[in-house]
Amino acid sequence: MAGRFAPRPTRPAALPGVPRPRRAAVPGKVRTWVPDGPLDLGLVLGPLRRGPGDPTFRALPDGSVWRASLTPLGPGTLRVAARGGEVRGEAWGPGAEWLLEWLPRLLGADDDPSAFVPRHRLLAVTAHRRPGLRLGRTGLVLESLIPSILEQKVTTVEAYQAWRTLVRKFGEPAPGPVPGSVSGGMWVMPSARTWALIPSWEWHRAGVDDKRASTVLRAVRVAARMEEAAAMDPVAARARLEVVPGVGPWTSTEVVQRSHGAADEVTVGDLHLPGIVGFALAGDRGADDAEMLRLLEPYAGQRHRAARLVLISGRGPERRGPRMTRGDIGRL
């Protein structure tokens, strides 16, 4: 079993039932940035959210978005708000400067929406109605790799619950005056070392089977090599990630879409995406990966953007069968 012989983390933050002190609120560092076109924070940052209870992400009614990240300089919290064509970022913690330096790229400064030429009416209409779609890049690999591994072969509800449980139990409170919530505020995900020290029974209690837990452990043991992939082109980055046993094309693509803002990396091996794309572009709800890729071939270089436009268009096949049965290995 994964982590069977690993010692329990000794720091108080990893022990259930032990109160974890939060850092005192201090003024954050601020940066403003003016994008060169429309920007929709929800569309750009939404893919980084792992379910409505994600402890590393908050979207507030005032339109601001909060993220807690483990940066190369340490934990940091970023608040982003857009007003009158200007974006204001405020950050706290040791990773504040890194988060603010990366802010434009996080919001799609490296992306070129004009490179996309719609060849289907649905895509043309959606692109016109949602001009604020940008493909942002986080520059961080593990924060997308670990939850993507947790999402392998299970329902999203199970994966989101596992991520929430493990981050809140083994992570640390996010720095700064983070928004409170019924789920207990915001948290920074654990460091690579802490992930490696999580005992097997804690994975089990979080509903994570041995296969996924073992894949996470293999990835965090070469965390530095994984993070190096952020500086590679998406194809080379995916090859680097797939060196880890248990990380295949589906997982590596899900990562580089977020870490690199990869406009052409379309997810294959997904249970639902081929049918959604096939139905939207050709009325074929039974499309497989090969058919999906054929339909997206005219958008070579921008296939991920085309798939995103399909997803936000709201056009998809009606559900015919029951939802995938949810498991709960934590009760076994």
Contacts in CASP RR format, 6 or more apart in sequence:
PFRMAT RR
TARGET T0000
AUTHOR 0000-0000-0000
METHOD contacts of the structure
MODEL  1
MAGRFAPRPTRPAALPGVPRPRRAAVPGKVRTWVPDGPLDLGLVLGPLRR
GPGDPTFRALPDGSVWRASLTPLGPGTLRVAARGGEVRGEAWGPGAEWLL
EWLPRLLGADDDPSAFVPRHRLLAVTAHRRPGLRLGRTGLVLESLIPSIL
EQKVTTVEAYQAWRTLVRKFGEPAPGPVPGSVSGGMWVMPSARTWALIPS
WEWHRAGVDDKRASTVLRAVRVAARMEEAAAMDPVAARARLEVVPGVGPW
TSTEVVQRSHGAADEVTVGDLHLPGIVGFALAGDRGADDAEMLRLLEPYA
GQRHRAARLVLISGRGPERRGPRMTRGDIGRL
1 200 0 8 1.000
1 204 0 8 1.000
1 210 0 8 1.000
1 213 0 8 1.000
2 200 0 8 1.000
2 203 0 8 1.000
2 210 0 8 1.000
2 213 0 8 1.000
2 214 0 8 1.000
2 216 0 8 1.000
2 217 0 8 1.000
3 198 0 8 1.000
3 199 0 8 1.000
3 200 0 8 1.000
3 203 0 8 1.000
3 213 0 8 1.000
3 217 0 8 1.000
4 199 0 8 1.000
4 200 0 8 1.000
6 196 0 8 1.000
6 197 0 8 1.000
6 198 0 8 1.000
6 199 0 8 1.000
6 200 0 8 1.000
7 197 0 8 1.000
8 14 0 8 1.000
8 15 0 8 1.000
8 197 0 8 1.000
8 199 0 8 1.000
9 15 0 8 1.000
9 170 0 8 1.000
9 194 0 8 1.000
9 197 0 8 1.000
9 198 0 8 1.000
12 18 0 8 1.000
12 20 0 8 1.000
13 20 0 8 1.000
13 170 0 8 1.000
13 171 0 8 1.000
13 172 0 8 1.000
14 169 0 8 1.000
14 170 0 8 1.000
14 171 0 8 1.000
14 194 0 8 1.000
14 197 0 8 1.000
16 169 0 8 1.000
20 172 0 8 1.000
20 173 0 8 1.000
21 173 0 8 1.000
22 173 0 8 1.000
23 93 0 8 1.000
23 173 0 8 1.000
23 175 0 8 1.000
23 176 0 8 1.000
25 92 0 8 1.000
25 176 0 8 1.000
25 177 0 8 1.000
26 92 0 8 1.000
26 176 0 8 1.000
28 90 0 8 1.000
28 91 0 8 1.000
28 92 0 8 1.000
28 96 0 8 1.000
28 176 0 8 1.000
29 90 0 8 1.000
29 91 0 8 1.000
29 92 0 8 1.000
29 96 0 8 1.000
29 97 0 8 1.000
29 100 0 8 1.000
30 88 0 8 1.000
30 89 0 8 1.000
30 90 0 8 1.000
30 100 0 8 1.000
31 88 0 8 1.000
31 89 0 8 1.000
31 91 0 8 1.000
31 100 0 8 1.000
31 103 0 8 1.000
32 86 0 8 1.000
32 87 0 8 1.000
32 88 0 8 1.000
32 89 0 8 1.000
33 86 0 8 1.000
33 87 0 8 1.000
33 89 0 8 1.000
33 103 0 8 1.000
33 104 0 8 1.000
33 107 0 8 1.000
33 109 0 8 1.000
34 85 0 8 1.000
34 86 0 8 1.000
34 87 0 8 1.000
35 85 0 8 1.000
35 87 0 8 1.000
35 104 0 8 1.000
35 107 0 8 1.000
35 108 0 8 1.000
35 109 0 8 1.000
35 134 0 8 1.000
37 131 0 8 1.000
37 132 0 8 1.000
38 131 0 8 1.000
38 132 0 8 1.000
39 82 0 8 1.000
39 85 0 8 1.000
39 87 0 8 1.000
39 107 0 8 1.000
39 132 0 8 1.000
39 134 0 8 1.000
40 130 0 8 1.000
40 131 0 8 1.000
40 132 0 8 1.000
40 133 0 8 1.000
40 134 0 8 1.000
41 63 0 8 1.000
41 64 0 8 1.000
41 65 0 8 1.000
41 80 0 8 1.000
41 81 0 8 1.000
41 82 0 8 1.000
41 107 0 8 1.000
42 59 0 8 1.000
42 65 0 8 1.000
43 130 0 8 1.000
43 132 0 8 1.000
43 133 0 8 1.000
43 134 0 8 1.000
43 312 0 8 1.000
44 106 0 8 1.000
44 107 0 8 1.000
44 108 0 8 1.000
44 132 0 8 1.000
44 133 0 8 1.000
44 134 0 8 1.000
44 135 0 8 1.000
44 136 0 8 1.000
45 57 0 8 1.000
45 59 0 8 1.000
45 65 0 8 1.000
45 67 0 8 1.000
45 80 0 8 1.000
45 106 0 8 1.000
45 107 0 8 1.000
46 59 0 8 1.000
47 257 0 8 1.000
47 258 0 8 1.000
48 57 0 8 1.000
48 67 0 8 1.000
48 138 0 8 1.000
48 144 0 8 1.000
48 258 0 8 1.000
49 57 0 8 1.000
49 59 0 8 1.000
50 56 0 8 1.000
50 57 0 8 1.000
50 147 0 8 1.000
50 159 0 8 1.000
50 160 0 8 1.000
50 163 0 8 1.000
50 164 0 8 1.000
51 156 0 8 1.000
51 160 0 8 1.000
52 160 0 8 1.000
53 160 0 8 1.000
53 164 0 8 1.000
53 183 0 8 1.000
54 160 0 8 1.000
54 163 0 8 1.000
54 164 0 8 1.000
55 68 0 8 1.000
55 164 0 8 1.000
55 167 0 8 1.000
55 168 0 8 1.000
55 183 0 8 1.000
55 184 0 8 1.000
55 185 0 8 1.000
55 186 0 8 1.000
55 187 0 8 1.000
56 67 0 8 1.000
56 68 0 8 1.000
56 69 0 8 1.000
56 143 0 8 1.000
56 167 0 8 1.000
56 174 0 8 1.000
56 186 0 8 1.000
56 187 0 8 1.000
56 188 0 8 1.000
56 189 0 8 1.000
57 65 0 8 1.000
57 66 0 8 1.000
57 67 0 8 1.000
57 68 0 8 1.000
57 186 0 8 1.000
58 65 0 8 1.000
58 66 0 8 1.000
58 178 0 8 1.000
58 179 0 8 1.000
58 181 0 8 1.000
58 185 0 8 1.000
58 186 0 8 1.000
59 65 0 8 1.000
59 66 0 8 1.000
60 66 0 8 1.000
60 179 0 8 1.000
62 81 0 8 1.000
63 81 0 8 1.000
63 82 0 8 1.000
64 79 0 8 1.000
64 80 0 8 1.000
64 81 0 8 1.000
65 79 0 8 1.000
65 80 0 8 1.000
65 81 0 8 1.000
66 77 0 8 1.000
66 78 0 8 1.000
66 79 0 8 1.000
66 80 0 8 1.000
66 178 0 8 1.000
66 179 0 8 1.000
66 186 0 8 1.000
67 77 0 8 1.000
67 78 0 8 1.000
67 80 0 8 1.000
67 99 0 8 1.000
68 75 0 8 1.000
68 76 0 8 1.000
68 77 0 8 1.000
68 78 0 8 1.000
68 174 0 8 1.000
68 178 0 8 1.000
68 186 0 8 1.000
68 187 0 8 1.000
68 188 0 8 1.000
68 189 0 8 1.000
69 75 0 8 1.000
69 76 0 8 1.000
69 77 0 8 1.000
69 78 0 8 1.000
69 95 0 8 1.000
69 99 0 8 1.000
69 138 0 8 1.000
69 140 0 8 1.000
69 143 0 8 1.000
69 188 0 8 1.000
69 189 0 8 1.000
70 76 0 8 1.000
70 140 0 8 1.000
70 142 0 8 1.000
70 143 0 8 1.000
70 188 0 8 1.000
70 189 0 8 1.000
70 190 0 8 1.000
70 191 0 8 1.000
71 94 0 8 1.000
71 95 0 8 1.000
71 98 0 8 1.000
71 99 0 8 1.000
71 140 0 8 1.000
72 98 0 8 1.000
72 227 0 8 1.000
73 94 0 8 1.000
73 95 0 8 1.000
73 97 0 8 1.000
73 98 0 8 1.000
74 93 0 8 1.000
74 94 0 8 1.000
74 95 0 8 1.000
74 98 0 8 1.000
75 93 0 8 1.000
75 94 0 8 1.000
75 95 0 8 1.000
75 172 0 8 1.000
75 174 0 8 1.000
75 175 0 8 1.000
75 188 0 8 1.000
76 91 0 8 1.000
76 92 0 8 1.000
76 93 0 8 1.000
76 94 0 8 1.000
76 95 0 8 1.000
76 96 0 8 1.000
76 99 0 8 1.000
76 174 0 8 1.000
76 175 0 8 1.000
76 188 0 8 1.000
77 91 0 8 1.000
77 92 0 8 1.000
77 93 0 8 1.000
77 96 0 8 1.000
77 99 0 8 1.000
77 174 0 8 1.000
77 175 0 8 1.000
77 176 0 8 1.000
77 178 0 8 1.000
77 186 0 8 1.000
77 188 0 8 1.000
78 89 0 8 1.000
78 90 0 8 1.000
78 91 0 8 1.000
78 96 0 8 1.000
78 99 0 8 1.000
78 100 0 8 1.000
78 103 0 8 1.000
79 89 0 8 1.000
79 90 0 8 1.000
79 91 0 8 1.000
80 87 0 8 1.000
80 88 0 8 1.000
80 89 0 8 1.000
80 103 0 8 1.000
80 107 0 8 1.000
81 87 0 8 1.000
81 88 0 8 1.000
81 89 0 8 1.000
82 88 0 8 1.000
87 103 0 8 1.000
87 107 0 8 1.000
89 100 0 8 1.000
89 103 0 8 1.000
91 97 0 8 1.000
91 99 0 8 1.000
91 100 0 8 1.000
92 175 0 8 1.000
92 176 0 8 1.000
92 177 0 8 1.000
93 175 0 8 1.000
93 176 0 8 1.000
94 175 0 8 1.000
96 175 0 8 1.000
99 106 0 8 1.000
102 138 0 8 1.000
102 139 0 8 1.000
105 136 0 8 1.000
105 137 0 8 1.000
105 139 0 8 1.000
106 136 0 8 1.000
106 137 0 8 1.000
106 138 0 8 1.000
107 134 0 8 1.000
107 136 0 8 1.000
108 134 0 8 1.000
108 135 0 8 1.000
108 136 0 8 1.000
108 137 0 8 1.000
108 261 0 8 1.000
110 136 0 8 1.000
110 137 0 8 1.000
110 261 0 8 1.000
111 134 0 8 1.000
111 135 0 8 1.000
111 136 0 8 1.000
111 261 0 8 1.000
111 263 0 8 1.000
112 263 0 8 1.000
113 127 0 8 1.000
113 131 0 8 1.000
113 132 0 8 1.000
113 133 0 8 1.000
113 134 0 8 1.000
113 305 0 8 1.000
115 263 0 8 1.000
115 301 0 8 1.000
115 302 0 8 1.000
116 127 0 8 1.000
116 263 0 8 1.000
116 299 0 8 1.000
116 302 0 8 1.000
116 305 0 8 1.000
116 306 0 8 1.000
117 299 0 8 1.000
117 302 0 8 1.000
118 124 0 8 1.000
118 127 0 8 1.000
118 309 0 8 1.000
119 298 0 8 1.000
119 299 0 8 1.000
120 281 0 8 1.000
122 280 0 8 1.000
122 281 0 8 1.000
122 309 0 8 1.000
122 310 0 8 1.000
122 313 0 8 1.000
122 315 0 8 1.000
123 281 0 8 1.000
123 306 0 8 1.000
123 309 0 8 1.000
123 310 0 8 1.000
123 313 0 8 1.000
125 313 0 8 1.000
126 309 0 8 1.000
126 310 0 8 1.000
126 312 0 8 1.000
126 313 0 8 1.000
127 133 0 8 1.000
127 309 0 8 1.000
130 309 0 8 1.000
130 312 0 8 1.000
133 305 0 8 1.000
133 308 0 8 1.000
133 309 0 8 1.000
133 312 0 8 1.000
135 257 0 8 1.000
135 261 0 8 1.000
135 262 0 8 1.000
135 263 0 8 1.000
135 304 0 8 1.000
135 305 0 8 1.000
135 308 0 8 1.000
136 258 0 8 1.000
136 261 0 8 1.000
137 258 0 8 1.000
137 259 0 8 1.000
137 260 0 8 1.000
137 261 0 8 1.000
138 144 0 8 1.000
138 258 0 8 1.000
138 259 0 8 1.000
139 230 0 8 1.000
139 259 0 8 1.000
139 260 0 8 1.000
140 227 0 8 1.000
140 230 0 8 1.000
140 259 0 8 1.000
141 226 0 8 1.000
141 227 0 8 1.000
141 229 0 8 1.000
141 230 0 8 1.000
141 237 0 8 1.000
141 241 0 8 1.000
141 255 0 8 1.000
141 259 0 8 1.000
142 189 0 8 1.000
142 192 0 8 1.000
142 219 0 8 1.000
142 220 0 8 1.000
142 223 0 8 1.000
142 226 0 8 1.000
142 227 0 8 1.000
143 189 0 8 1.000
144 254 0 8 1.000
144 255 0 8 1.000
144 258 0 8 1.000
144 259 0 8 1.000
145 219 0 8 1.000
145 226 0 8 1.000
145 241 0 8 1.000
145 247 0 8 1.000
145 251 0 8 1.000
145 255 0 8 1.000
146 163 0 8 1.000
146 189 0 8 1.000
146 195 0 8 1.000
146 216 0 8 1.000
146 219 0 8 1.000
146 220 0 8 1.000
147 159 0 8 1.000
147 163 0 8 1.000
148 251 0 8 1.000
148 254 0 8 1.000
148 255 0 8 1.000
149 212 0 8 1.000
149 215 0 8 1.000
149 216 0 8 1.000
149 219 0 8 1.000
149 246 0 8 1.000
149 247 0 8 1.000
149 251 0 8 1.000
150 159 0 8 1.000
150 162 0 8 1.000
150 163 0 8 1.000
150 208 0 8 1.000
150 212 0 8 1.000
150 216 0 8 1.000
151 159 0 8 1.000
151 254 0 8 1.000
152 212 0 8 1.000
152 215 0 8 1.000
152 250 0 8 1.000
152 251 0 8 1.000
153 212 0 8 1.000
154 212 0 8 1.000
154 327 0 8 1.000
155 323 0 8 1.000
155 324 0 8 1.000
155 326 0 8 1.000
155 327 0 8 1.000
157 326 0 8 1.000
158 207 0 8 1.000
158 326 0 8 1.000
158 327 0 8 1.000
158 328 0 8 1.000
161 206 0 8 1.000
161 207 0 8 1.000
162 206 0 8 1.000
162 207 0 8 1.000
162 208 0 8 1.000
164 183 0 8 1.000
165 205 0 8 1.000
165 206 0 8 1.000
165 207 0 8 1.000
166 190 0 8 1.000
166 198 0 8 1.000
166 202 0 8 1.000
166 203 0 8 1.000
166 206 0 8 1.000
166 208 0 8 1.000
167 187 0 8 1.000
167 188 0 8 1.000
167 189 0 8 1.000
167 190 0 8 1.000
168 183 0 8 1.000
168 184 0 8 1.000
168 187 0 8 1.000
169 202 0 8 1.000
169 206 0 8 1.000
170 190 0 8 1.000
170 194 0 8 1.000
170 195 0 8 1.000
170 198 0 8 1.000
170 202 0 8 1.000
171 187 0 8 1.000
171 188 0 8 1.000
171 189 0 8 1.000
171 190 0 8 1.000
171 194 0 8 1.000
172 187 0 8 1.000
172 188 0 8 1.000
172 190 0 8 1.000
173 185 0 8 1.000
173 186 0 8 1.000
173 187 0 8 1.000
173 188 0 8 1.000
174 185 0 8 1.000
174 186 0 8 1.000
174 187 0 8 1.000
174 188 0 8 1.000
175 188 0 8 1.000
178 185 0 8 1.000
178 186 0 8 1.000
179 185 0 8 1.000
179 186 0 8 1.000
180 186 0 8 1.000
190 198 0 8 1.000
192 220 0 8 1.000
192 221 0 8 1.000
192 223 0 8 1.000
193 220 0 8 1.000
195 216 0 8 1.000
195 217 0 8 1.000
195 220 0 8 1.000
196 217 0 8 1.000
196 220 0 8 1.000
196 221 0 8 1.000
200 210 0 8 1.000
200 213 0 8 1.000
203 210 0 8 1.000
203 213 0 8 1.000
204 329 0 8 1.000
204 330 0 8 1.000
204 332 0 8 1.000
205 330 0 8 1.000
206 330 0 8 1.000
207 328 0 8 1.000
207 329 0 8 1.000
207 330 0 8 1.000
208 216 0 8 1.000
208 329 0 8 1.000
209 329 0 8 1.000
211 246 0 8 1.000
215 244 0 8 1.000
215 245 0 8 1.000
215 246 0 8 1.000
215 247 0 8 1.000
218 244 0 8 1.000
218 245 0 8 1.000
218 246 0 8 1.000
219 226 0 8 1.000
219 244 0 8 1.000
219 247 0 8 1.000
222 244 0 8 1.000
225 240 0 8 1.000
226 240 0 8 1.000
226 241 0 8 1.000
226 244 0 8 1.000
228 240 0 8 1.000
229 236 0 8 1.000
229 237 0 8 1.000
229 240 0 8 1.000
229 241 0 8 1.000
229 256 0 8 1.000
229 259 0 8 1.000
230 237 0 8 1.000
230 259 0 8 1.000
230 260 0 8 1.000
232 240 0 8 1.000
233 260 0 8 1.000
234 256 0 8 1.000
234 260 0 8 1.000
234 261 0 8 1.000
234 262 0 8 1.000
234 264 0 8 1.000
234 265 0 8 1.000
237 252 0 8 1.000
237 255 0 8 1.000
237 256 0 8 1.000
237 259 0 8 1.000
237 260 0 8 1.000
238 249 0 8 1.000
238 252 0 8 1.000
238 253 0 8 1.000
238 255 0 8 1.000
238 256 0 8 1.000
238 265 0 8 1.000
241 247 0 8 1.000
241 248 0 8 1.000
241 251 0 8 1.000
241 252 0 8 1.000
241 255 0 8 1.000
241 256 0 8 1.000
242 248 0 8 1.000
242 249 0 8 1.000
242 252 0 8 1.000
249 268 0 8 1.000
249 269 0 8 1.000
250 267 0 8 1.000
250 268 0 8 1.000
250 269 0 8 1.000
250 270 0 8 1.000
253 262 0 8 1.000
253 265 0 8 1.000
253 266 0 8 1.000
253 267 0 8 1.000
253 268 0 8 1.000
254 267 0 8 1.000
256 262 0 8 1.000
256 265 0 8 1.000
257 265 0 8 1.000
257 267 0 8 1.000
257 304 0 8 1.000
261 304 0 8 1.000
262 304 0 8 1.000
263 301 0 8 1.000
263 302 0 8 1.000
263 303 0 8 1.000
263 304 0 8 1.000
263 305 0 8 1.000
264 300 0 8 1.000
264 301 0 8 1.000
264 302 0 8 1.000
264 303 0 8 1.000
264 304 0 8 1.000
265 303 0 8 1.000
265 304 0 8 1.000
266 292 0 8 1.000
266 293 0 8 1.000
266 296 0 8 1.000
266 303 0 8 1.000
266 304 0 8 1.000
266 306 0 8 1.000
266 307 0 8 1.000
267 273 0 8 1.000
267 307 0 8 1.000
268 289 0 8 1.000
268 292 0 8 1.000
268 293 0 8 1.000
269 289 0 8 1.000
271 324 0 8 1.000
273 292 0 8 1.000
273 307 0 8 1.000
274 286 0 8 1.000
274 287 0 8 1.000
274 288 0 8 1.000
274 289 0 8 1.000
274 291 0 8 1.000
274 292 0 8 1.000
275 284 0 8 1.000
275 285 0 8 1.000
275 286 0 8 1.000
275 287 0 8 1.000
275 292 0 8 1.000
275 317 0 8 1.000
276 310 0 8 1.000
276 311 0 8 1.000
276 316 0 8 1.000
276 317 0 8 1.000
277 287 0 8 1.000
277 292 0 8 1.000
277 295 0 8 1.000
277 296 0 8 1.000
277 307 0 8 1.000
277 310 0 8 1.000
278 284 0 8 1.000
278 285 0 8 1.000
278 286 0 8 1.000
278 287 0 8 1.000
278 291 0 8 1.000
278 292 0 8 1.000
278 295 0 8 1.000
279 285 0 8 1.000
279 286 0 8 1.000
279 287 0 8 1.000
279 315 0 8 1.000
279 316 0 8 1.000
279 317 0 8 1.000
280 310 0 8 1.000
280 313 0 8 1.000
280 315 0 8 1.000
280 316 0 8 1.000
281 295 0 8 1.000
281 310 0 8 1.000
282 291 0 8 1.000
282 295 0 8 1.000
284 291 0 8 1.000
285 316 0 8 1.000
285 317 0 8 1.000
287 295 0 8 1.000
293 303 0 8 1.000
296 303 0 8 1.000
296 306 0 8 1.000
296 307 0 8 1.000
299 305 0 8 1.000
299 306 0 8 1.000
END
